[in-house]
Structure formats: C-alpha cells, structure tokens
Amino acid sequence: MDFRRSGCGWIRTAAGRTTGRGIGWCACALSRDHGLSADRGRTFDRAGADRAKRNARCGRCRTARGLGRGQVPRRRREKVGEWEAGLDASVIRWIAVLPLIAAIVHGALIGLVRAQISDQSIWTISLSALGVSFALSLLSIFDLVDRGGGEPILDTLGPWIGGGVGPRSFSAELTFQLDPLSAVFCIAVTGIALAAYTFTIGALRSGGLDQEAGHRTFAMLDLLVGSTLVLVLADNLLLFFLGWAGVGIASQLFASFDFEGPNASRAGATTFVIGRVGDLGLLGATLLIFDGLSRADAPTLSFRGIEAAFRLLEGQSIDWLVRDGGSGPPLLELVGVGLVLAALTKCAQLPLHFWLPRATDAPVAASALIQSATTVVAGIYVLLRFSFLLESAPGAMQMLVVAGAATMWFASLAAATQLDVLRLVAFTTSSILGLVLLGIGVGAWSSAAFLLLTQGFVKAHLILALGHVIRVMGGETDLRRMGGLAQPMRWTQGMVGLAGLALVGIFPLAGFFPIEELLAHVASSDRPGRWWLVATLLASLGVLAFAIGRAFFLIFWGNVRHGGRTEQALGDPTGLCQHSLTALAVMTVAAGALTPSQFWGDPWGVPEMDSVGHFLSGSIAGAPDPLLGGPLRIRLIAALLASGAIGIGVAARRYARRGYRGEPKEITARAAVLAMREVFFIERLLDAVIVRPLRWVSRWALVGGIETRLIDRIVVSGGSGLVRRLGWSTLRRLQNGRLQSYALLGLLSALVAIVWMVV
C-alpha cells in the first residue's frame, strides 16, 4: 500500500518511508469547519493493514484535486481572507521588537541618563513589553491554527541587503515569518520568560535585588528574550545570525554577571570563546549554502528559498579541499557538520559542555531562561529549521547520535556526584539536551521538539523553585550545608519534587510522554546498535533520577542544616514568586497532554492525539508518531518507569535519613567519584592540549615577538628615532635665517608641484 502525494497533502508509505516533507496532516487538518473522519493523514504502523483506512485522506477535502502542500481549498481561502482582514501581519514584528526596545530603555537609563526611578518602574518596562509580546504570540498562533497552518505568514519591514547583477543577483529583506514551528516556540519562550520575570519581580519586592542589579538583570533578560524571538521568527539566515549573536552576547553577560566575584571573568571568557566556536559553525554553514546556491544560479538565504532549492546542493562537493584534483566532501555534509557544531556549543554538549556549569553566578531567572527557553532553544531550533537539509546529511546525523548519547551518559554521571546544586542542575540540562539531540539524530524530529518544549517548562520550574531555596539560605548552594528544610518549606519541597519527577519521565507528568515516544522512535529505527542506544538512554535516565533524588533528599530531608535560620526566614515563597511557580507547576503536569502519540489514544477510542505534533509536521521533517507499538512498546514504558523508580529509590535509601555521608574512604571509589564529577577531566585535557599552547603562542610569539620587538621597538621606537635624527641632522640646517635660502626653497617646491601636475 503506497499513498503518494494527493490533493490532501503528503502521506507516508506503508513501509514508513518518506514520500515528501511535511508528513502528516493535509492542508485542512486543523480546520474547525472540516470535521475529521476516521481516515486522516497519519503515519502507517509497520503492520499497516489494520490502520489502512485511517491513513487515507481527510474526508472533507478528498475531492479537492490538484492541491499541493500549503494550498487550501476555496472555503479555506475565505477563512484566510478573514484572518488577513482581522489581524494585520505586521504584528509579528512586535513579538520580537518589544523586548528589545525594553532592553534599550533599560540600557539608556543605566548608562546614558543615569536616572533614578522606582523599583516598580524598573519591572513595569520589561513586564509590559513581554506581556504584549506573549499576547501577540497567542493571537498569532490562534489565527495560524484557524487558517490551517498552511503557508507561513510574512511580515516584511523592507529591503535590507542586496548585490550582484543577472542570474546571480542577491537581495535579503528584513522579514519575519510565522509558521507552525516558530509560533509554537514563540509561545514557549514568552510564556516561560513571563514566569521568570514574575519570579524576579517577587524577589525584587522582597529585597532580593538592589536597584542597580534589577536594572542590569531586566536589561539583560530583555536582550536575551528579544534576541531569541528574533532568531525564532527570522525569515533568512542573516537575520537568524543576528538573533544568534544576541543570544550569545546575553549569555556571556550573564555568565560574568557577578563581576566582582572570583570566577566571573573566567566564566565570561569561557562562554565567549565557546560561543565563537558555534558562530564559526553557523557562519560556515551559511557561506557554504550561499556559495552552493550561487553556483546553481539560485542565490538566496531565506529559509523558504533554501528549502525550495536545496536539492540543487545534493550533487555538489567542496573540491578545493582535495589537492590531487579528486572529488571533495559533499557540500551538504559540511553544511550539516557546521549546523551540528553550532548546536553542540549552545546546548553544552561534549566536549564543549563546560561553559554551562561555570555560568552559575547569573540571577536565578537568567539561569532558568538560559537552560529552558533561550540559549538551548537556539541550539535545537537551528537543527529543526534545517531538518529538510539534515535528512540528506547522514554523517551529520550520526554526529548528533554520538554526541547526544555520550553527553547524556557522562553528564548524568557528573550530575550524580556534584556538591553544588546549581552545577548539578546544569549537568542535568546537558544530559536532557543530549537526549533531544539523540532523538533528532535518529529522525524523531517531532518527539525531540516536544521533549525540548516540555522540558523547558519543567526545567524553569525546577530552577526557580531551587532558586527560592538558595535565596532564603543566603545564597548557599553547597548541598553539604543544607538539610532538614522540609518542615519550614513544605510547599517548596512539593514544587521541587514535582519538577524532579517530571524531569526524569515519571508518568503522568509532562516529561513522560515525549521521552516515551522518543524511546519508541529509537527502538523502531533501523539504525545498527539501536538497542545499545536504548540501554544508554534508560541507564542515563536512571542515573539522572538518582541525581535529582539525591539533591532532593539532601536539601529537604536528613539532618537539619540551615545555619540557625528561623522558620520564618526559611518559609515558602509568597506573592508573585508563588504565582509564577504555580503556573509552571500546572504546565509541568499538563504540558504532556499536548504530545502523546496515537498509541495512547487508540485503546480509548480517541480519534486524534498529539494534535500539536501534527501541526508541526508541515514545518519539520519526520513523522509525528513512532512506528513501534504492541507489547514491545509496553515493555519499553515499563523499563522507563523502572529506571526512574530505581534511581529515586537508591537515592532515598542512601540520603533520606542521614543526609550527606562524606566522600568515599576507598581510594579507588574516591578517584572514580572525582573523575565523574569532573566529567573525566575533559576540560583539563582540552586546557592542556589547546588552551595552554595557544596562550604560550600568544604571550611569547605574538605579544613578545611581534608586538614588543617588531611593533614597539622597530616600528614605533625606530621610526620616531629615524624622524628625530633626520630632523636634527638635515632639516635643522634649512633654518639658517637667510631669506635667499627660503626663496630658493619656495621656488624649488613650486617647480616640483608644477612638474607633478603636468606629468
């Protein structure tokens, strides 16, 4: 059975092979006036026969012959016209521009005007801009859903950059686009940022921040959120790169936020250097794409243009890398490697992971956003946006699998041995992002996207809840100095426990459904060694569960260790801090309802599950649902739940009663713990192999040799000495006080000028 492209869109074959991009629903699948029949555009099960009817076209638009992907029937065109008349497309720009305007206002108040304004005015500027941006994101996605999620909505501000003539002429416009992928991420970014802003305002009200720190915090938060929204809504790679650079700048500023601290300069420098590695990968991929399309007389940098013409890149190779005149590596593979390198840096993956654990001096809200909705989103989003291209780069996809699996395992081991709670959370972030990259590498694009989104809410919830604990403990982050906080902080204990359970995929919280679906994707792939990947995934989740349980029991259970603080000082959050945590807790529980695959709907007769996943199917590659079902999938679910339960159980048995027991006494065990805590000394190895030699070269060769000896001594000192000697020995003789000599010099100068002008 083989359903090819029809009037209802693009469909998969019974064997599960892709016949086109945007697999899933037809153009009218989300229409409110098109009732879905049992035969909707879905992915085939491997068995295929018992679900054949469900894989046919939508019952309402099966008569709309000749419609391609993105086209809508006449009745839907009327709806599109209503949308265009009801909501101007120019509102899209304000989703990204408003937070940037707020950042500029804060910067002017800090650096230029130096005006003293009230605390309420500080947060009103940022909260108003973000609130309007969030409201516009909601309105835009509602109207995008209403029009069926067809062609993207474009908001063009005007021409930007252009050059060339003839068939290779190039122009780029300053354009924002809203498609299903960007709309969903706009909601996630602005929603999580709204909760983080609210939490920060609550901390500011309670005296947790002074006015200058509040100004700086909100200015940087606005820059971070605005740059992320520019990146998400960008229509071309140039605008995307601007947003990417803005995210990197804001991340570096937050890494060195506590500039008076001992580790601020090193953390900022590390974040800066690793960020430039990612910039190199993205810039290289951009230049290769543009060069390849220019050679095919189709130069463009817009995502829509690249997607339409990327088949022209398939046969191209980079021959100048080969000296003997042979064929060089495929261009698409090099582009994929550049994109993967960019993603690895932003997602803190091995061996470029160590910038994230160092950036722990940032405010709690900034850490929550960096690890949930901004910096890490940039790394994954670039892969999702170029999913159509990465499908043709198997080498780059294999890099994602290897890097994701390695990071997930080693980062989970590092998290299980950390003594600093913020470093522990940072390593759990790297581990979960490794799982996301692993899912992308095996082709589970939709599952990986929704794992990122759900874990964004979960991670923000966990960091903000722990941030309250750290704040009432006077900034203490050492787990050895915490304990017995359950009595005065019962509500906070529940928030941390809820977020921790969702993080490791405990049913029925938000983290369970995308992790389970991704696990099924890995098991159902035809990749060699897939069962090793499944085992690595389950083992890593078990170690993560142990790490989260260990932190939970060390903080809230065991012996009382809170530095003599009273229960009033150690109380639960109130006001806006409590409201923001409550909102995130609701999403931690309910966000998974948007993502479960049809496997969970068939036993109950639910006609459509994972509606948002199908909504995204027109923007990213792959199928919304895994092909695996039946008893094998049930066993995988049982193994997933068992891994989490075992990890939490081991942590409870070891730390629930007596708390921290100290380092292991055996030399071998102590060495193993130290190695895991330092991620097997990868950072020190890179420092010895790369950083120190480069530092020596820059200090002795560049600074000592070129700058000191060549520039200072020869050019500067030698040049000035030569001029001084010439002036003293030659020019001083011309100043003899004789008018005849001066007249002769003037005449000679005039003759030289005349000869020069004539000749």
C-alpha positions in Angstrom: 0.0 0.0 0.0 1.5 3.3 -1.1 -0.3 6.6 -0.7 1.6 9.2 -2.7 1.1 13.0 -2.9 -2.6 13.7 -3.4 -5.0 16.6 -3.1 -4.9 16.3 0.7 -1.1 16.7 1.2 1.8 14.4 1.6 1.5 11.0 3.2 3.9 8.2 4.2 4.0 4.8 2.6 3.2 1.6 4.4 6.8 0.8 4.8 7.3 4.1 6.7 9.5 5.7 4.0 9.1 9.4 3.4 7.5 10.4 0.1 7.9 14.1 0.9 8.5 16.6 3.7 5.7 17.8 6.0 4.4 14.3 6.5 1.2 14.1 8.5 -2.0 16.1 8.0 -3.5 17.6 5.0 -3.9 21.3 4.4 -7.3 21.4 6.1 -6.5 19.1 9.0 -6.8 21.7 11.7 -9.8 23.4 10.2 -12.7 24.0 12.6 -15.3 23.6 9.9 -13.7 20.4 8.4 -14.7 17.5 10.7 -12.1 14.9 10.6 -13.3 11.4 9.7 -11.6 8.2 10.7 -9.4 8.4 7.6 -7.0 11.2 8.3 -3.4 11.8 7.1 -1.4 9.8 9.6 1.6 7.7 9.7 1.4 4.0 9.0 2.0 1.4 11.6 4.5 -1.3 10.5 1.6 -3.7 10.4 -0.2 -1.2 8.3 -3.2 -3.3 7.4 -5.5 -2.7 10.4 -4.9 1.1 10.1 -5.1 1.5 6.3 -8.4 3.4 6.4 -7.0 5.9 8.9 -4.2 6.7 6.6 -6.3 7.9 3.7 -7.1 11.5 3.0 -9.3 13.8 5.0 -13.0 13.1 4.3 -13.9 16.7 3.6 -11.1 17.7 1.2 -10.6 14.4 -0.7 -12.4 16.0 -3.7 -10.0 19.0 -3.8 -7.9 17.5 -6.7 -4.6 19.1 -7.6 -3.9 20.9 -4.3 -0.3 20.9 -3.3 1.2 21.2 0.2 0.4 24.6 1.7 -2.6 25.2 -0.6 -6.0 25.3 0.8 -9.5 24.7 -0.7 -11.7 27.6 -1.6 -13.6 27.5 1.6 -10.3 27.8 3.5 -9.3 30.8 1.3 -12.2 32.6 2.6 -11.0 31.9 6.1 -7.5 33.2 5.2 -9.1 36.4 3.9 -10.9 36.8 7.2 -7.6 36.4 9.0 -5.8 38.9 6.9 -8.6 41.4 7.4 -8.9 40.7 11.2 -5.3 40.7 12.2 -2.5 42.6 10.4 0.6 40.5 9.7 2.7 43.5 10.9 2.0 42.5 14.5 4.6 39.7 14.1 7.5 42.1 14.2 6.4 43.4 17.6 6.7 40.0 19.2 10.5 40.3 18.9 10.9 44.0 18.8 9.1 45.0 22.0 11.6 43.1 24.4 14.5 44.7 22.5 13.0 48.1 22.9 12.7 47.5 26.7 16.4 46.4 26.8 17.4 49.7 25.0 15.3 51.7 27.5 17.0 50.0 30.5 20.4 50.5 28.9 19.7 54.2 28.4 18.6 54.6 32.0 21.7 52.8 33.2 24.4 54.1 31.0 23.2 57.4 29.5 20.6 59.1 31.5 21.6 57.5 34.9 18.1 58.3 36.1 16.9 57.1 39.5 13.5 55.5 39.0 11.3 53.5 41.3 11.5 49.7 41.6 8.1 49.4 40.1 9.1 51.4 37.1 12.0 49.0 36.5 10.0 45.9 36.2 7.0 47.6 34.6 9.0 48.4 31.5 10.1 44.8 30.9 6.9 43.1 32.1 4.7 45.3 29.9 6.8 44.6 26.8 6.9 40.9 27.4 3.2 40.7 28.3 2.2 42.3 25.0 4.7 40.0 23.1 3.1 37.0 24.8 -0.4 38.2 23.9 0.5 38.8 20.3 2.1 35.3 20.2 -1.2 33.8 21.4 -3.3 35.8 18.9 -0.9 34.8 16.1 -0.9 31.1 16.8 -4.7 31.0 17.2 -5.2 32.6 13.8 -2.5 30.4 12.3 -4.3 27.3 13.5 -7.6 28.8 12.3 -6.2 29.1 8.7 -5.0 25.5 8.7 -1.3 26.1 9.2 -0.6 26.5 5.5 2.0 28.9 4.1 3.9 31.0 6.7 2.7 34.5 7.5 5.3 37.0 6.4 6.0 40.4 7.9 8.4 42.4 5.7 9.8 45.6 7.1 11.6 46.4 3.8 14.8 45.7 1.8 17.9 45.1 3.7 21.0 43.8 1.8 21.5 43.3 -1.9 24.2 42.9 -4.5 25.1 41.4 -7.9 23.5 41.6 -11.3 22.0 39.0 -13.6 21.0 35.5 -12.5 23.4 35.6 -9.5 22.0 38.8 -8.1 21.1 38.6 -4.4 18.9 40.5 -2.1 17.8 39.9 1.5 14.8 41.6 3.1 14.2 42.3 6.8 11.4 39.8 7.1 9.8 37.9 10.0 7.9 34.7 9.3 5.3 32.9 11.5 4.8 29.3 10.7 3.8 26.4 13.0 7.3 25.9 14.2 8.1 29.5 15.1 4.6 30.0 16.5 4.9 27.2 19.0 8.4 28.3 20.1 7.2 31.9 20.5 4.6 30.7 22.9 7.1 28.7 24.9 9.8 31.4 25.0 7.4 34.2 26.0 5.4 32.0 28.4 8.5 30.7 30.3 10.0 34.2 30.3 6.8 35.7 31.7 7.0 33.2 34.7 10.7 34.0 35.2 10.1 37.8 35.0 7.3 37.4 37.6 9.5 35.5 39.9 12.3 38.1 39.6 9.8 40.9 40.4 8.8 39.0 43.5 12.4 38.7 44.6 13.0 42.4 43.9 10.0 43.3 46.0 11.2 41.2 48.9 14.7 42.9 48.8 16.5 40.1 46.9 17.9 42.6 44.4 19.1 46.2 44.7 18.1 48.8 42.1 21.2 48.6 40.0 21.2 44.8 39.9 17.5 45.0 39.0 18.2 47.4 36.1 21.0 45.2 34.8 19.0 42.0 35.3 16.0 43.2 33.3 18.1 44.8 30.6 19.9 41.5 30.0 16.8 39.5 30.3 15.1 41.6 27.7 18.1 41.3 25.4 18.2 37.5 25.8 14.4 37.1 25.2 14.3 39.6 22.3 17.3 38.0 20.6 15.8 34.6 20.9 12.5 35.8 19.4 14.4 37.4 16.5 16.1 34.0 15.9 12.8 32.1 16.1 10.9 34.5 13.8 13.7 35.2 11.3 12.9 34.5 7.6 16.5 34.3 6.5 19.9 33.3 7.7 21.3 36.8 8.1 18.5 37.9 10.5 18.8 34.5 12.2 22.5 35.1 12.7 21.8 38.5 14.3 19.5 36.8 16.8 22.0 34.0 17.4 24.7 36.6 18.1 22.4 38.5 20.5 21.7 35.3 22.4 25.5 34.6 22.7 26.1 38.2 24.0 23.4 38.0 26.6 24.6 34.5 27.7 28.2 35.9 28.1 26.9 38.9 30.1 25.0 36.7 32.5 28.0 34.3 32.9 30.0 37.2 34.3 27.1 38.9 36.0 28.7 39.0 39.4 31.7 40.8 38.0 33.2 41.3 41.5 33.2 37.5 42.1 36.3 35.4 41.7 35.0 33.2 38.9 33.2 35.9 36.8 35.9 36.8 34.4 36.8 33.1 33.7 33.2 32.1 33.2 32.5 35.0 30.9 35.7 34.3 28.9 34.8 30.6 28.6 31.3 31.4 27.4 32.6 33.9 24.9 35.2 31.5 23.4 32.9 28.5 23.1 30.2 30.8 21.7 32.6 31.8 18.9 33.1 28.2 18.0 29.4 27.9 17.5 29.4 31.1 15.5 32.1 29.7 13.3 30.0 26.6 12.6 26.8 28.6 11.8 28.7 31.1 9.7 30.5 28.4 7.7 27.2 26.6 7.0 25.7 29.9 5.9 28.6 30.6 3.5 28.5 27.1 2.1 24.8 27.2 1.4 25.0 30.6 -0.3 28.1 29.5 -2.4 26.4 26.3 -3.5 23.1 28.0 -4.4 25.1 30.8 -6.2 26.9 28.2 -8.4 23.4 26.9 -9.2 22.3 30.4 -10.2 19.8 30.4 -7.3 21.4 32.6 -4.6 19.2 33.0 -1.6 19.4 33.0 2.2 15.7 32.8 3.0 14.6 29.6 4.7 11.8 29.2 2.1 14.2 29.7 -0.8 16.8 27.3 0.6 14.1 24.7 1.2 12.8 25.1 -2.3 16.2 24.9 -3.9 18.3 22.7 -1.6 18.1 19.8 -4.0 20.5 21.8 -6.2 23.1 21.2 -3.4 22.9 17.4 -3.4 25.4 16.8 -6.1 27.9 19.5 -5.2 31.2 18.9 -3.4 34.0 21.0 -2.0 36.8 20.1 -4.4 39.2 22.7 -3.2 39.8 20.8 0.0 41.4 18.0 -2.1 44.9 18.7 -3.6 45.1 15.9 -6.1 42.1 17.1 -8.1 39.8 14.4 -6.8 36.2 14.9 -5.5 36.0 16.6 -2.2 33.5 16.0 0.6 29.8 16.6 -0.2 28.6 20.1 0.4 25.5 19.1 2.3 27.6 17.0 4.7 29.8 20.0 5.5 26.8 22.2 6.0 25.3 19.6 8.3 28.6 19.5 10.3 28.6 23.3 10.7 25.0 23.2 11.9 25.7 20.4 14.3 28.8 22.3 15.7 26.6 25.3 16.3 24.0 23.3 18.1 26.6 21.5 20.3 28.0 24.7 21.6 24.7 26.3 22.5 23.4 23.0 24.1 26.6 22.5 26.2 27.4 19.1 24.7 30.6 17.2 25.0 33.4 18.3 24.6 32.1 21.9 24.7 29.9 21.5 27.7 31.9 23.2 30.5 30.6 26.8 29.9 27.2 26.0 31.3 28.3 24.7 34.7 30.5 27.7 35.1 27.8 30.2 34.3 26.1 29.7 37.7 26.6 33.2 39.1 23.8 34.6 37.0 20.5 35.5 38.6 18.0 32.6 39.1 15.7 33.9 36.4 18.5 34.1 33.9 19.7 30.6 34.7 16.1 29.4 34.2 15.8 31.1 30.8 19.2 30.1 29.6 18.6 26.4 30.4 15.0 26.2 29.3 13.8 28.7 26.7 16.6 30.8 25.2 20.2 29.7 24.7 19.4 26.0 24.5 16.4 26.7 22.3 18.7 28.4 19.8 20.9 25.3 19.5 18.0 22.9 18.9 16.0 25.4 16.8 18.7 25.7 14.1 18.5 21.9 13.6 14.7 21.9 13.5 14.7 24.7 11.0 17.1 22.9 8.7 15.6 19.4 9.2 14.9 19.1 5.5 18.6 19.6 4.8 20.0 17.4 7.6 17.9 14.5 6.4 20.3 14.5 3.4 23.4 14.6 5.6 23.7 11.2 7.3 27.2 11.9 8.6 26.0 15.0 10.5 23.0 13.0 11.9 25.4 10.3 13.1 27.4 13.0 14.9 24.2 14.1 16.7 23.6 10.5 17.8 27.2 10.0 19.1 27.4 13.4 20.8 23.9 13.2 22.3 24.4 9.7 23.7 27.8 10.4 25.1 26.7 13.7 26.7 23.6 12.1 28.2 25.6 9.4 29.9 28.6 11.4 31.1 26.6 14.4 32.1 24.2 12.3 34.2 27.2 10.7 36.0 28.6 14.2 36.6 25.2 15.4 38.0 25.0 12.4 40.4 28.3 13.4 42.0 28.0 17.2 42.2 28.2 19.1 45.5 26.9 22.4 44.2 23.2 22.3 43.4 23.4 24.8 40.5 26.2 22.8 38.8 24.0 19.7 39.4 21.1 21.3 37.6 23.4 22.5 34.8 24.6 18.9 34.1 21.1 17.6 34.1 20.3 20.2 31.4 23.2 19.0 29.3 22.1 15.4 29.8 18.5 16.1 28.7 19.6 18.1 25.7 21.8 15.1 24.8 18.6 13.1 24.7 17.0 15.7 22.4 19.9 15.6 20.0 19.9 11.8 20.1 16.2 11.9 19.1 17.0 14.3 16.2 19.8 12.1 15.1 17.5 9.1 14.7 14.9 11.1 12.9 12.4 11.6 15.7 12.1 15.3 15.0 8.6 15.9 16.4 9.4 14.0 19.6 12.6 15.8 20.1 10.9 19.2 19.6 8.3 18.4 22.2 10.8 17.0 24.6 12.6 20.3 24.4 9.4 22.3 24.9 8.0 20.2 27.8 11.4 20.1 29.5 11.6 23.9 29.1 8.7 24.3 31.4 10.0 21.6 33.8 13.5 23.0 33.9 12.3 26.5 34.5 10.0 25.2 37.3 12.9 23.3 38.9 15.4 26.1 38.8 13.1 28.8 40.1 12.0 26.5 43.0 15.6 25.8 43.9 16.3 29.5 43.4 13.9 30.3 46.2 15.7 27.8 48.5 19.1 29.3 47.6 17.7 32.8 48.3 16.4 32.1 51.7 19.6 30.2 52.5 21.5 33.4 51.9 23.0 32.3 48.6 24.2 29.0 49.8 24.5 26.4 47.0 26.6 23.7 48.7 24.5 20.5 49.3 26.6 19.6 52.3 25.4 22.7 54.1 21.7 22.0 53.5 19.2 19.6 55.1 16.0 19.3 57.0 14.2 22.1 55.1 11.0 20.1 54.6 9.4 21.3 57.8 9.6 25.1 57.1 9.3 24.7 53.3 6.7 22.1 52.6 5.2 23.8 49.6 8.6 24.4 48.1 9.5 20.8 48.7 6.5 19.7 46.7 7.4 22.0 43.8 11.0 20.7 43.6 9.8 17.1 43.9 7.2 17.6 41.2 9.7 19.2 38.8 12.2 16.5 39.5 9.8 13.6 38.8 8.8 15.3 35.5 12.4 15.8 34.5 13.2 12.0 34.6 9.9 11.0 32.8 7.6 9.7 35.6 4.1 9.1 34.5 1.8 11.0 34.0 3.8 14.2 34.2 4.9 16.3 31.2 8.3 14.7 30.8 7.0 11.2 30.4 5.2 11.4 27.1 7.9 12.9 24.9 10.6 10.7 26.5 8.5 7.6 26.0 7.8 8.5 22.4 11.4 9.2 21.7 12.4 5.9 23.2 9.9 4.2 20.9 11.4 6.0 17.9 14.9 4.9 18.8 13.7 1.3 19.2 11.8 1.3 16.0 14.6 2.8 13.9 16.6 0.6 11.5 19.9 2.0 12.9 22.6 -0.5 13.8 23.1 -0.7 17.5 19.7 0.8 18.4 19.4 -1.4 21.4 22.6 -0.1 22.8 21.1 3.4 22.4 18.0 2.3 24.2 20.1 0.8 27.0 22.2 4.1 27.2 19.0 6.1 27.3 17.4 4.1 30.1 20.6 3.9 32.2 21.2 7.7 31.8 17.6 8.4 32.9 18.1 6.1 35.9 21.3 8.0 36.9 19.5 11.3 36.4 16.7 10.1 38.7 19.3 9.3 41.3 21.0 12.7 40.9 17.6 14.6 41.3 16.6 12.3 44.2 20.0 12.8 45.9 19.7 16.6 45.7 16.1 16.5 46.9 16.8 14.4 50.0 20.0 16.3 50.9 18.1 19.6 50.8 14.8 18.7 52.4 15.4 15.5 54.4 18.0 14.2 56.8 19.8 16.2 59.5 18.8 19.9 60.0 21.4 22.1 58.4 20.3 25.6 57.7 22.7 27.8 59.6 20.5 28.6 62.5 17.9 30.5 60.4 14.4 30.7 61.8 11.4 29.1 60.2 10.0 32.5 59.2 13.2 33.2 57.3 13.0 29.8 55.7 9.4 29.9 54.7 7.8 29.2 51.3 7.6 31.8 48.6 4.7 34.2 48.7 3.1 36.7 46.3 4.4 36.8 42.7 7.1 34.1 43.3 4.4 31.7 44.4 2.2 32.6 41.5 4.9 32.0 38.9 5.9 28.6 40.4 2.2 27.6 40.5 1.8 28.5 36.8 4.9 26.4 35.9 3.6 23.6 38.0 0.4 23.5 36.0 2.4 23.3 32.8 4.7 20.6 34.4 1.6 18.5 34.9 -0.4 19.4 31.8 2.1 20.1 29.0 2.4 16.4 28.3 -1.3 16.3 27.2 -0.2 18.1 24.0 2.3 15.5 23.0 1.1 11.9 23.5 1.2 9.8 20.3 -1.8 7.8 18.9 -0.6 4.8 20.9 -2.2 6.3 23.9 -5.4 7.2 22.1 -6.3 4.0 20.2 -7.2 1.9 23.3 -9.7 4.6 24.4 -11.1 5.4 21.0 -9.7 8.9 20.9 -9.8 9.9 17.2 -6.8 12.3 17.4 -3.8 12.5 19.7 -0.8 14.8 19.5 -2.6 17.5 17.5 0.2 19.9 18.1 2.7 17.4 16.8 0.8 17.0 13.6 0.5 20.8 13.5 4.3 20.9 13.4 4.6 18.2 10.7 4.4 20.8 7.9 7.5 22.6 9.3 9.8 19.8 10.3 10.8 16.5 8.8 9.7 13.1 10.1 6.5 11.6 11.3 4.7 12.6 14.5 4.3 9.1 15.8 6.8 6.3 16.1 6.1 3.1 14.2 6.6 0.9 17.2 3.5 -0.4 19.1 2.2 -3.5 20.9 3.8 -5.5 23.7 7.3 -4.3 22.9 6.4 -0.7 23.5 4.7 -1.6 26.7 7.9 -3.2 27.9 9.8 -0.1 27.0 7.4 2.0 29.0 7.8 -0.3 32.0 11.6 -0.1 31.7 11.4 3.7 31.6 9.3 3.8 34.7 11.5 1.2 36.4 14.7 3.2 35.7 13.3 6.3 37.3 11.9 4.4 40.3 15.2 2.6 40.9 17.2 5.8 40.7 15.0 7.6 43.2 14.8 4.5 45.4 18.6 4.2 45.7 18.9 8.0 46.4 16.2 7.7 49.2 17.9 4.7 50.8 21.3 6.4 50.9 20.4 10.0 51.7 16.9 10.3 53.1 17.7 9.7 56.7 21.3 10.7 57.4 21.9 13.1 54.6 25.4 13.7 53.3 27.8 11.0 54.4 31.1 12.4 53.1 33.4 11.3 50.4 34.2 7.6 49.9 37.0 6.4 52.0 38.4 3.9 49.5 41.0 5.4 47.1 39.5 3.8 44.1 36.0 4.9 44.9 37.1 8.4 45.7 39.0 8.6 42.4 36.0 7.4 40.5 33.8 10.0 42.1 36.2 12.8 41.3 36.5 11.6 37.7 32.8 11.6 37.3 32.4 15.0 39.0 34.9 16.5 36.6 33.4 14.6 33.5 36.6 12.5 33.3 38.8 15.6 33.1 37.8 16.5 29.6 38.0 20.2 30.4 41.5 19.8 31.9 42.6 17.8 28.8 41.4 20.5 26.4 43.1 23.1 28.6 46.4 21.2 28.4 46.2 20.4 24.7 44.7 23.5 23.2 44.4 26.4 25.7 47.8 26.4 27.2 49.7 26.1 23.9 47.7 28.9 22.4 48.3 31.0 25.5 52.0 30.4 25.2 52.0 31.3 21.5 50.0 34.5 22.1 52.2 35.5 25.1 55.7 34.8 23.7 55.3 34.8 19.9 52.5 37.4 19.3 52.9 39.7 22.3 56.7 39.2 23.0 57.8 38.8 19.4 55.5 40.8 17.2 54.1 43.4 19.4 57.1 44.1 21.7 60.0 43.6 19.4 58.6 44.3 15.9 56.0 47.0 16.6 57.2 48.7 19.7 61.0 48.6 19.2 61.3 48.7 15.4 58.2 50.4 14.1 57.4 52.8 16.9 60.7 53.5 18.5 62.8 53.0 15.4 60.5 55.2 13.3 60.4 58.0 15.7 64.1 57.8 16.2 64.7 58.0 12.5 62.5 61.0 12.1 64.2 62.7 15.0 67.7 62.1 13.6 66.7 63.3 10.1 65.2 66.4 11.6 68.2 67.1 13.7 70.9 66.4 11.1 69.2 67.6 7.9 66.1 69.8 8.3 67.7 71.9 11.1 70.2 73.2 8.5 67.4 74.7 6.5 66.5 77.0 9.4 69.5 79.3 8.8 67.7 82.7 8.9 68.7 83.7 5.3 65.8 85.0 3.1 67.6 83.9 -0.1 67.6 80.2 1.1 63.9 80.4 1.9 63.1 82.0 -1.5 65.1 79.2 -3.2 63.2 76.5 -1.3 59.9 78.1 -2.2 60.8 78.2 -5.9 62.0 74.6 -6.0 58.8 73.5 -4.3 56.7 75.3 -6.8 58.6 73.8 -9.7 58.2 70.3 -8.3 54.4 70.9 -7.9 54.1 72.1 -11.5 56.0 69.1 -12.9 53.9 66.7 -10.8 50.6 68.2 -12.1 51.8 68.3 -15.7 53.2 64.8 -15.8 
